[in-house]
């Protein structure tokens, strides 16, 4: 999106909560749409607790029939822990971003859903419909992706996880949190875990300090499933779920609301 083109978010203030190493391109894209962006991650991406176990899992993954990347962070973690990682099986990925990262790292084509960045979308592709007797390794972070594990196992696959990173809740002092809420019109939350951490932080605050912010704040989340993690009485504006978590999708979700607010 060009800075000289249309700016549907001109004047809007957005708190972008993506992990710091992934936030720069997003911030630039939102700024190109006219927004002022505050980057303050809700989660930090750090090394797994057991790096030796992660490396051993990557050795197994090289012999697996199918290797599935569940995030860009998982791809980064795999090649950080094992720079010569060379999986031989079919490559799949949850979402376009993960697929692109895996294709660049492995130098081979990657199967991914045409629409959606969810486990459900990936499970719908033809390549994963008949996996009985096959060994599948998920490149992932610690925790999560239970839907992938349970469904692929039910289809007869042997499923293992290579846990290559972990998400650590970011420490945000209460005065800083109140300032972020009161000085922004929208916030972009890119995972369920980040949203749960935000809700826990807000629960410790004085609601009177946040009354105006909670009434006007527009929240963008990555899926309807994540919406269910938000307490009904927290934000007055219904959260906006996007099917593909991209800058363009976030702009499209926020632009109509912002247009109405300025009229």
C-alpha positions in Angstrom: 0.0 0.0 0.0 1.6 3.3 -1.1 1.9 6.3 1.2 0.7 8.5 -1.7 -2.4 6.4 -2.4 -5.7 6.3 -0.5 -5.4 6.4 3.3 -8.6 4.8 4.7 -7.3 4.9 8.3 -6.0 8.5 8.2 -5.8 9.9 11.7 -6.6 6.5 13.4 -4.4 5.4 16.3 -3.6 1.7 16.5 -1.9 -0.4 19.1 -0.2 -3.2 17.2 0.5 -6.2 19.6 2.5 -8.5 17.3 5.9 -9.8 18.6 8.6 -7.2 18.0 10.5 -9.1 15.3 7.3 -9.4 13.2 5.9 -6.0 13.7 7.9 -3.7 11.4 6.2 -4.6 8.1 2.8 -4.5 9.7 3.5 -1.1 11.2 4.6 0.2 7.9 1.5 -1.1 6.1 -0.8 0.4 8.7 1.1 3.7 8.5 0.7 3.6 4.7 -3.1 3.4 5.3 -2.8 6.6 7.3 -2.7 5.3 10.9 -0.5 6.2 13.7 0.9 2.9 15.1 2.1 2.1 18.6 4.1 -1.2 18.6 3.9 -2.9 22.0 4.0 -6.7 21.9 1.8 -8.8 24.2 4.0 -11.8 23.7 7.7 -12.4 23.4 9.0 -15.2 21.2 11.8 -17.0 23.0 13.7 -20.3 22.7 12.1 -23.6 23.8 12.8 -24.7 27.3 14.5 -27.9 26.1 16.6 -27.1 23.0 18.2 -30.6 23.0 14.8 -32.2 22.7 13.8 -29.8 20.0 16.9 -30.6 18.0 16.2 -34.4 18.4 12.7 -33.8 17.2 14.1 -32.1 14.1 16.3 -35.1 13.4 13.2 -37.3 13.4 11.3 -34.8 11.3 13.9 -35.2 8.5 12.7 -38.8 8.1 8.9 -38.1 8.5 6.5 -38.6 5.6 4.9 -35.2 6.2 6.2 -32.0 7.9 3.8 -29.3 8.8 4.9 -25.8 9.7 2.3 -24.1 12.0 3.8 -20.6 12.0 6.6 -18.5 10.6 8.2 -18.6 14.1 8.3 -22.4 13.9 10.2 -22.2 10.6 12.6 -19.7 12.0 13.1 -21.8 15.1 13.7 -25.0 13.1 16.6 -23.5 11.0 18.0 -21.6 14.0 18.3 -24.8 16.0 19.4 -27.0 13.1 20.8 -24.8 10.3 21.2 -27.8 8.0 17.6 -29.0 8.6 16.6 -30.9 5.5 13.1 -32.6 5.7 12.6 -35.2 3.0 8.8 -35.7 3.3 5.9 -33.7 1.9 5.8 -30.1 3.2 2.6 -28.4 4.4 1.9 -25.2 6.2 -0.9 -23.4 8.1 -1.4 -20.2 6.1 0.3 -18.3 3.4 3.0 -16.7 5.5 4.1 -20.0 7.0 4.1 -21.6 3.6 6.3 -18.9 2.1 8.7 -19.1 4.9 9.0 -22.8 4.7 9.3 -22.8 0.9 12.2 -20.3 1.1 13.9 -22.2 4.0 13.5 -25.7 2.5 13.8 -24.8 -1.2 10.8 -27.0 -2.1 7.1 -26.5 -2.8 4.7 -26.4 0.1 1.1 -27.5 0.4 -1.2 -24.9 2.1 -4.9 -24.0 2.1 -6.1 -21.5 -0.6 -8.3 -19.7 1.9 -7.8 -19.2 5.7 -4.9 -19.4 8.1 -6.3 -22.0 10.5 -5.8 -25.6 11.4 -9.3 -26.3 10.1 -8.4 -24.9 6.7 -5.2 -26.9 6.5 -7.0 -30.1 7.4 -9.3 -29.6 4.5 -6.6 -29.8 1.8 -6.4 -33.0 -0.3 -2.8 -33.8 0.7 -3.9 -34.4 4.3 -7.1 -36.4 3.6 -5.5 -39.8 3.5 -2.7 -40.1 6.0 -3.3 -43.5 7.6 0.0 -45.1 8.6 2.1 -42.0 7.8 4.4 -40.2 10.2 3.6 -36.5 10.6 5.7 -34.0 12.4 4.4 -30.6 13.4 6.9 -27.8 13.5 5.3 -25.7 16.3 5.7 -23.7 19.5 5.1 -25.1 22.9 1.4 -25.9 23.4 -1.5 -25.4 21.0 -2.5 -27.0 17.7 -4.6 -29.7 19.5 -7.0 -29.8 16.6 -4.2 -30.7 14.1 -2.9 -33.4 16.4 -6.3 -35.0 17.2 -7.7 -34.9 13.7 -4.6 -36.3 12.0 -4.3 -39.0 14.7 -8.0 -39.9 14.1 -7.2 -40.2 10.4 -4.6 -42.9 11.3 -1.4 -40.8 11.2 1.4 -41.0 13.8 1.8 -37.4 14.9 4.7 -35.9 16.8 5.5 -32.2 17.6 8.9 -30.5 17.4 8.4 -27.6 19.9 10.8 -25.0 18.6 9.9 -21.8 20.5 7.6 -20.6 23.2 5.5 -17.5 23.7 6.2 -15.6 26.9 3.7 -13.0 28.2 5.2 -9.6 27.9 5.5 -7.6 31.1 3.5 -4.4 30.6 3.3 -2.1 33.7 -0.3 -0.9 34.6 0.5 2.8 33.9 1.8 1.9 30.4 -1.2 -0.4 29.7 -3.6 2.4 30.7 -1.7 4.9 28.5 -1.8 2.5 25.5 -5.6 1.9 25.9 -6.4 5.6 26.4 -4.3 6.9 23.5 -5.5 4.4 20.8 -8.7 3.9 18.8 -8.0 0.2 17.9 -5.8 -2.7 18.8 -4.7 -5.6 16.6 -4.3 -8.9 18.4 -2.9 -11.7 16.3 -3.4 -14.8 18.5 -5.7 -16.3 21.1 -2.9 -16.5 23.7 -2.1 -12.8 23.2 -5.7 -11.9 23.7 -5.9 -13.9 26.9 -2.9 -12.1 28.3 -4.4 -8.8 27.4 -7.6 -9.7 29.2 -5.6 -10.7 32.3 -3.7 -7.5 32.3 -6.9 -5.4 31.9 -8.6 -7.3 34.8 -6.0 -5.8 37.1 -6.7 -2.2 36.1 -9.2 0.2 37.5 -12.2 0.2 35.1 -12.8 3.9 35.7 -9.4 4.7 34.2 -10.3 2.7 31.0 -14.0 3.5 30.7 -13.8 5.7 27.6 -11.2 3.4 25.9 -13.2 0.3 26.5 -16.3 2.0 25.0 -14.6 3.1 21.7 -11.8 0.6 21.2 -12.1 -1.6 18.0 -10.4 -4.9 18.4 -9.2 -7.0 15.5 -8.6 -10.8 16.1 -7.6 -13.6 13.8 -10.7 -15.8 13.9 -14.2 -16.3 15.4 -12.7 -18.9 17.7 -10.5 -16.3 19.3 -13.5 -14.0 19.8 -14.8 -16.6 22.2 -11.9 -16.1 24.5 -12.9 -12.5 25.2 -15.2 -11.7 28.2 -18.5 -10.4 26.9 -18.4 -7.4 29.3 -14.9 -6.1 28.5 -15.1 -4.1 25.2 -18.4 -2.5 24.1 -17.7 -2.7 20.4 -17.9 -6.3 19.0 -14.5 -7.6 18.0 -13.7 -7.9 14.3 -12.5 -11.3 13.2 -10.6 -11.6 9.9 -10.2 -14.9 8.1 -6.6 -14.2 7.0 -4.5 -12.2 9.3 -2.8 -9.7 7.0 -2.3 -6.0 7.0 -4.8 -5.5 4.1 -7.4 -7.6 6.0 -7.0 -5.5 9.1 -7.3 -2.3 7.1 -10.4 -3.6 5.4 -11.9 -4.5 8.8 -11.2 -1.1 10.4 -11.9 1.3 7.5 -15.7 1.2 7.6 -15.8 1.8 11.3 -13.3 4.6 11.1 -15.2 6.2 8.2 -18.4 6.2 10.2 -16.6 7.6 13.3 -15.4 10.6 11.3 -18.7 11.5 9.8 
